């Protein structure tokens, strides 16, 4: 965010601007700097107050006290404090104790360095802001990754047959669902998969390669998966993609089309952004620990520097005042003509004192008077140079207030000057003296320029500040790298493993990572994680294989319930479907085994897909026959309608299957179907070590009898009176065929042929009518 970058800039300003001003600034820049520093001080103060209000526990955290100490370190550089401690008097200043303390502190290199180091404390509090700024890209990448996972999981969920294709109809309806939620300004997350599996499951974005069986099914229907659409809650089609996409859409086309729609894309990213914001995943835990460790590193470095500053011996240079005292004594004891030329020996002594190479702090004399007589004054153009070998004449000292005026009018900054007055006792008593008494009491006065020392201290301070910041940030980077390493080797593989386990629970097996593709992350993880992943991969393959033998809803129910499969049945009203290929034995005798298997695989694939789309399950394949159930284990009140609708769909899809068979040189097939509704015993049958999911009972065998009756009546589909009574009135076009005995010991009942769905407009036979 902009305000994070803004306050980071203010922090670096407070760290480096004073030293930069001392190094290259002027008198005017110093005043401007104090104004800007005052504004910065106010901003930091406002930030501190707002943080305390927004976060009630903030005053109890270390960040609050770090910010408070750093804020206090800015106070001496503000305009208000400088105005209170400055009265535009330097030579004639009658200072209070507070002013003298401030002036002495400002002259102390140790005090200045400690103040700068105290200000560096703000770098520690800056770490969370740096983490936010540096983590913004990571967060954005995390959102993009979650979007990819979400898209792939939505596609996988709609791709019931796991052939890597969905219909264009489903794509359009999916886009409409996103658009509808975007238009309604729905702030709830979009859950398009049961129990939020679309938002949490980790998948790859690689479409599963199509097997030969899937290639054989590529001529499938263009209108499919009503069951999936119902579970997705997708609305009616309100957009059209035209002819840009084929009837069957791959994942890449699905992803590209969805992201190109602005409303759908905005809703998808908003949902993922909100989830990432609310999540407390392992990456955020690692980031939080990195921040805590970074603060500890910063405080440790600053504590070491603080202790070093306190124990470092202080070197005090008294050569300035001692030299002035020597010159004062020399002037007092030497007979001099105060209205004439300065004696050569005294001028030589002054030159030696002014150019003392042995002095700790290099200096330059700008003003000097001895015994109330002025020797030189560089504040004015005609005041004479203090560093000259030419003869110098004494002149009476001016009033100290006038010297101050000349000093203030010059280009020299007060921070670069040092004033020396004799006797030294006048410093403590000057506050009680008036101008005349002060001028009479001060016998000798010197103003020295220590510009070289100030620049040297500023350079040292800049180097120290920069070095400390580099050390702190380097330590933080190293610790963060270690935390990232741990997260990548331990936490992230665990997270991926948890996501895949979540997929297993929800039977989203097509969304799992490909077992045949080696994972670099797992290869680089620790041995225990690799062992867990290896065991899980074996379990995943076993569950995938299990799902090929047992109906998926049964497996899913067991996994979600977390229970072992037990033998047991219950009585439940369902609709049972049975179909058989007419004259399949003759067809098989005329085909090689490979061709027979290809034809049968394609037939089972297409018919099973229709059954799945109508919320039914395939109980078993009996040779070329199919036995399926509607209404269990998935509850469906309209199980009879679903079964009849699915049967009509299967009969229509035979035309497409036969066109495909003709292209492959295979014979055409016809099927006979029987549908009956009633109470049966359904559940797990067998014993403790071997069982199957199936149906038993007299009502379970009636569909096969109806299928056989089709031979006698030349029909392809028969339903019982029991099934007809459960259909919505007028929903289908039916005709009675005969009155037959379907149950032993019961009266005869009518069986019917379903010709088509009734037309929605006038109840007549529609285009679905079977001739």
ChimeraX attribute file (.defattr): number of C-alpha atoms within 10 A of each C-alpha:
attribute: neighborCount
match mode: 1-to-1
recipient: residues
	/A:1	9
	/A:2	8
	/A:3	9
	/A:4	15
	/A:5	14
	/A:6	10
	/A:7	17
	/A:8	18
	/A:9	12
	/A:10	17
	/A:11	20
	/A:12	15
	/A:13	15
	/A:14	23
	/A:15	25
	/A:16	19
	/A:17	16
	/A:18	20
	/A:19	22
	/A:20	16
	/A:21	16
	/A:22	22
	/A:23	18
	/A:24	10
	/A:25	15
	/A:26	14
	/A:27	16
	/A:28	10
	/A:29	13
	/A:30	18
	/A:31	14
	/A:32	13
	/A:33	18
	/A:34	21
	/A:35	16
	/A:36	17
	/A:37	23
	/A:38	20
	/A:39	14
	/A:40	20
	/A:41	22
	/A:42	14
	/A:43	15
	/A:44	20
	/A:45	16
	/A:46	12
	/A:47	14
	/A:48	19
	/A:49	15
	/A:50	11
	/A:51	15
	/A:52	15
	/A:53	12
	/A:54	9
	/A:55	10
	/A:56	9
	/A:57	11
	/A:58	16
	/A:59	16
	/A:60	10
	/A:61	9
	/A:62	13
	/A:63	19
	/A:64	18
	/A:65	17
	/A:66	20
	/A:67	22
	/A:68	17
	/A:69	15
	/A:70	26
	/A:71	22
	/A:72	14
	/A:73	20
	/A:74	20
	/A:75	16
	/A:76	17
	/A:77	19
	/A:78	20
	/A:79	19
	/A:80	14
	/A:81	14
	/A:82	16
	/A:83	11
	/A:84	9
	/A:85	17
	/A:86	14
	/A:87	12
	/A:88	15
	/A:89	17
	/A:90	21
	/A:91	21
	/A:92	19
	/A:93	18
	/A:94	22
	/A:95	21
	/A:96	16
	/A:97	12
	/A:98	10
	/A:99	16
	/A:100	15
	/A:101	13
	/A:102	16
	/A:103	15
	/A:104	12
	/A:105	13
	/A:106	14
	/A:107	16
	/A:108	14
	/A:109	17
	/A:110	17
	/A:111	15
	/A:112	17
	/A:113	21
	/A:114	20
	/A:115	17
	/A:116	23
	/A:117	23
	/A:118	23
	/A:119	24
	/A:120	28
	/A:121	27
	/A:122	24
	/A:123	26
	/A:124	25
	/A:125	23
	/A:126	21
	/A:127	22
	/A:128	21
	/A:129	19
	/A:130	17
	/A:131	15
	/A:132	17
	/A:133	16
	/A:134	11
	/A:135	15
	/A:136	13
	/A:137	11
	/A:138	13
	/A:139	17
	/A:140	13
	/A:141	12
	/A:142	16
	/A:143	22
	/A:144	15
	/A:145	17
	/A:146	25
	/A:147	22
	/A:148	17
	/A:149	21
	/A:150	25
	/A:151	22
	/A:152	26
	/A:153	28
	/A:154	22
	/A:155	27
	/A:156	26
	/A:157	25
	/A:158	27
	/A:159	20
	/A:160	19
	/A:161	19
	/A:162	20
	/A:163	20
	/A:164	22
	/A:165	25
	/A:166	27
	/A:167	22
	/A:168	23
	/A:169	20
	/A:170	27
	/A:171	23
	/A:172	21
	/A:173	21
	/A:174	26
	/A:175	23
	/A:176	20
	/A:177	22
	/A:178	21
	/A:179	21
	/A:180	17
	/A:181	17
	/A:182	18
	/A:183	11
	/A:184	8
	/A:185	10
	/A:186	12
	/A:187	12
	/A:188	9
	/A:189	16
	/A:190	18
	/A:191	16
	/A:192	22
	/A:193	21
	/A:194	11
	/A:195	10
	/A:196	13
	/A:197	22
	/A:198	27
	/A:199	23
	/A:200	18
	/A:201	26
	/A:202	27
	/A:203	27
	/A:204	15
	/A:205	18
	/A:206	13
	/A:207	19
	/A:208	16
	/A:209	11
	/A:210	15
	/A:211	10
	/A:212	10
	/A:213	13
	/A:214	19
	/A:215	12
	/A:216	19
	/A:217	20
	/A:218	15
	/A:219	15
	/A:220	20
	/A:221	18
	/A:222	14
	/A:223	13
	/A:224	20
	/A:225	25
	/A:226	16
	/A:227	18
	/A:228	20
	/A:229	18
	/A:230	13
	/A:231	14
	/A:232	20
	/A:233	15
	/A:234	20
	/A:235	17
	/A:236	12
	/A:237	15
	/A:238	11
	/A:239	10
	/A:240	11
	/A:241	12
	/A:242	8
	/A:243	7
	/A:244	9
	/A:245	14
	/A:246	13
	/A:247	17
	/A:248	20
	/A:249	19
	/A:250	19
	/A:251	21
	/A:252	15
	/A:253	17
	/A:254	24
	/A:255	17
	/A:256	10
	/A:257	18
	/A:258	20
	/A:259	18
	/A:260	10
	/A:261	13
	/A:262	11
	/A:263	18
	/A:264	22
	/A:265	19
	/A:266	14
	/A:267	22
	/A:268	23
	/A:269	16
	/A:270	18
	/A:271	22
	/A:272	21
	/A:273	19
	/A:274	14
	/A:275	16
	/A:276	17
	/A:277	12
	/A:278	9
	/A:279	11
	/A:280	10
	/A:281	12
	/A:282	15
	/A:283	19
	/A:284	15
	/A:285	13
	/A:286	17
	/A:287	19
	/A:288	14
	/A:289	14
	/A:290	24
	/A:291	21
	/A:292	14
	/A:293	17
	/A:294	26
	/A:295	23
	/A:296	15
	/A:297	20
	/A:298	24
	/A:299	19
	/A:300	13
	/A:301	17
	/A:302	20
	/A:303	15
	/A:304	11
	/A:305	17
	/A:306	17
	/A:307	11
	/A:308	12
	/A:309	16
	/A:310	13
	/A:311	8
	/A:312	10
	/A:313	9
	/A:314	11
	/A:315	7
	/A:316	9
	/A:317	11
	/A:318	10
	/A:319	15
	/A:320	20
	/A:321	16
	/A:322	12
	/A:323	17
	/A:324	23
	/A:325	19
	/A:326	14
	/A:327	21
	/A:328	20
	/A:329	13
	/A:330	14
	/A:331	17
	/A:332	13
	/A:333	9
	/A:334	11
	/A:335	9
	/A:336	14
	/A:337	11
	/A:338	17
	/A:339	11
	/A:340	11
	/A:341	15
	/A:342	18
	/A:343	19
	/A:344	13
	/A:345	9
	/A:346	15
	/A:347	21
	/A:348	14
	/A:349	16
	/A:350	21
	/A:351	16
	/A:352	13
	/A:353	21
	/A:354	21
	/A:355	15
	/A:356	17
	/A:357	11
	/A:358	8
	/A:359	14
	/A:360	14
	/A:361	18
	/A:362	17
	/A:363	22
	/A:364	19
	/A:365	23
	/A:366	23
	/A:367	23
	/A:368	22
	/A:369	24
	/A:370	24
	/A:371	19
	/A:372	20
	/A:373	19
	/A:374	21
	/A:375	24
	/A:376	24
	/A:377	22
	/A:378	19
	/A:379	21
	/A:380	14
	/A:381	9
	/A:382	9
	/A:383	14
	/A:384	17
	/A:385	19
	/A:386	20
	/A:387	17
	/A:388	12
	/A:389	11
	/A:390	9
	/A:391	10
	/A:392	18
	/A:393	17
	/A:394	20
	/A:395	17
	/A:396	14
	/A:397	19
	/A:398	13
	/A:399	15
	/A:400	20
	/A:401	17
	/A:402	13
	/A:403	20
	/A:404	18
	/A:405	15
	/A:406	14
	/A:407	24
	/A:408	17
	/A:409	11
	/A:410	14
	/A:411	11
	/A:412	16
	/A:413	17
	/A:414	15
	/A:415	16
	/A:416	16
	/A:417	19
	/A:418	19
	/A:419	15
	/A:420	18
	/A:421	20
	/A:422	19
	/A:423	14
	/A:424	12
	/A:425	11
	/A:426	16
	/A:427	18
	/A:428	13
	/A:429	13
	/A:430	19
	/A:431	14
	/A:432	12
	/A:433	13
	/A:434	11
	/A:435	15
	/A:436	10
	/A:437	11
	/A:438	20
	/A:439	18
	/A:440	11
	/A:441	17
	/A:442	21
	/A:443	17
	/A:444	23
	/A:445	23
	/A:446	23
	/A:447	22
	/A:448	19
	/A:449	21
	/A:450	17
	/A:451	21
	/A:452	15
	/A:453	16
	/A:454	21
	/A:455	18
	/A:456	14
	/A:457	19
	/A:458	23
	/A:459	16
	/A:460	14
	/A:461	23
	/A:462	21
	/A:463	13
	/A:464	16
	/A:465	20
	/A:466	15
	/A:467	12
	/A:468	19
	/A:469	19
	/A:470	12
	/A:471	15
	/A:472	24
	/A:473	19
	/A:474	14
	/A:475	17
	/A:476	22
	/A:477	14
	/A:478	14
	/A:479	18
	/A:480	19
	/A:481	13
	/A:482	14
	/A:483	19
	/A:484	18
	/A:485	14
	/A:486	15
	/A:487	20
	/A:488	17
	/A:489	19
	/A:490	20
	/A:491	20
	/A:492	20
	/A:493	21
	/A:494	19
	/A:495	17
	/A:496	18
	/A:497	20
	/A:498	15
	/A:499	19
	/A:500	24
	/A:501	19
	/A:502	18
	/A:503	22
	/A:504	22
	/A:505	19
	/A:506	21
	/A:507	23
	/A:508	23
	/A:509	22
	/A:510	24
	/A:511	27
	/A:512	21
	/A:513	19
	/A:514	16
	/A:515	12
	/A:516	6
	/A:517	7
	/A:518	10
	/A:519	11
	/A:520	8
	/A:521	15
	/A:522	22
	/A:523	12
	/A:524	14
	/A:525	21
	/A:526	14
	/A:527	13
	/A:528	10
	/A:529	19
	/A:530	16
	/A:531	13
	/A:532	13
	/A:533	17
	/A:534	14
	/A:535	11
	/A:536	15
	/A:537	17
	/A:538	12
	/A:539	13
	/A:540	18
	/A:541	13
	/A:542	11
	/A:543	15
	/A:544	16
	/A:545	11
	/A:546	13
	/A:547	17
	/A:548	9
	/A:549	13
	/A:550	17
	/A:551	19
	/A:552	17
	/A:553	18
	/A:554	18
	/A:555	19
	/A:556	17
	/A:557	16
	/A:558	14
	/A:559	16
	/A:560	13
	/A:561	10
	/A:562	10
	/A:563	9
	/A:564	8
	/A:565	15
	/A:566	15
	/A:567	16
	/A:568	14
	/A:569	16
	/A:570	12
	/A:571	14
	/A:572	16
	/A:573	18
	/A:574	29
	/A:575	30
	/A:576	30
	/A:577	32
	/A:578	27
	/A:579	25
	/A:580	21
	/A:581	18
	/A:582	17
	/A:583	11
	/A:584	17
	/A:585	10
	/A:586	9
	/A:587	15
	/A:588	16
	/A:589	10
	/A:590	11
	/A:591	14
	/A:592	9
	/A:593	11
	/A:594	9
	/A:595	15
	/A:596	18
	/A:597	13
	/A:598	16
	/A:599	24
	/A:600	16
	/A:601	16
	/A:602	22
	/A:603	22
	/A:604	16
	/A:605	17
	/A:606	20
	/A:607	21
	/A:608	19
	/A:609	21
	/A:610	25
	/A:611	25
	/A:612	22
	/A:613	20
	/A:614	26
	/A:615	25
	/A:616	30
	/A:617	25
	/A:618	21
	/A:619	19
	/A:620	17
	/A:621	14
	/A:622	11
	/A:623	10
	/A:624	16
	/A:625	19
	/A:626	19
	/A:627	21
	/A:628	23
	/A:629	28
	/A:630	28
	/A:631	22
	/A:632	19
	/A:633	19
	/A:634	15
	/A:635	12
	/A:636	16
	/A:637	13
	/A:638	15
	/A:639	26
	/A:640	29
	/A:641	21
	/A:642	20
	/A:643	27
	/A:644	28
	/A:645	18
	/A:646	22
	/A:647	26
	/A:648	21
	/A:649	17
	/A:650	21
	/A:651	18
	/A:652	14
	/A:653	17
	/A:654	18
	/A:655	14
	/A:656	15
	/A:657	22
	/A:658	18
	/A:659	15
	/A:660	21
	/A:661	19
	/A:662	12
	/A:663	9
	/A:664	13
	/A:665	10
	/A:666	17
	/A:667	17
	/A:668	15
	/A:669	17
	/A:670	14
	/A:671	20
	/A:672	24
	/A:673	29
	/A:674	27
	/A:675	29
	/A:676	28
	/A:677	28
	/A:678	19
	/A:679	17
	/A:680	21
	/A:681	20
	/A:682	22
	/A:683	22
	/A:684	19
	/A:685	18
	/A:686	14
	/A:687	11
	/A:688	9
	/A:689	8
	/A:690	10
	/A:691	15
	/A:692	17
	/A:693	19
	/A:694	21
	/A:695	25
	/A:696	15
	/A:697	13
	/A:698	15
	/A:699	20
	/A:700	25
	/A:701	18
	/A:702	23
	/A:703	26
	/A:704	21
	/A:705	16
	/A:706	26
	/A:707	23
	/A:708	19
	/A:709	20
	/A:710	19
	/A:711	12
	/A:712	7
	/A:713	12
	/A:714	9
	/A:715	18
	/A:716	24
	/A:717	24
	/A:718	29
	/A:719	27
	/A:720	23
	/A:721	16
	/A:722	17
	/A:723	22
	/A:724	23
	/A:725	11
	/A:726	15
	/A:727	16
	/A:728	11
	/A:729	10
	/A:730	13
	/A:731	14
	/A:732	22
	/A:733	20
	/A:734	17
	/A:735	12
	/A:736	14
	/A:737	14
	/A:738	13
	/A:739	13
	/A:740	14
	/A:741	13
	/A:742	20
	/A:743	13
	/A:744	8
	/A:745	7
	/A:746	8
	/A:747	10
	/A:748	13
	/A:749	15
	/A:750	16
	/A:751	24
	/A:752	21
	/A:753	21
	/A:754	23
	/A:755	21
	/A:756	22
	/A:757	22
	/A:758	20
	/A:759	17
	/A:760	11
	/A:761	7
	/A:762	8
	/A:763	13
	/A:764	15
	/A:765	16
	/A:766	16
	/A:767	10
	/A:768	15
	/A:769	17
	/A:770	15
	/A:771	5
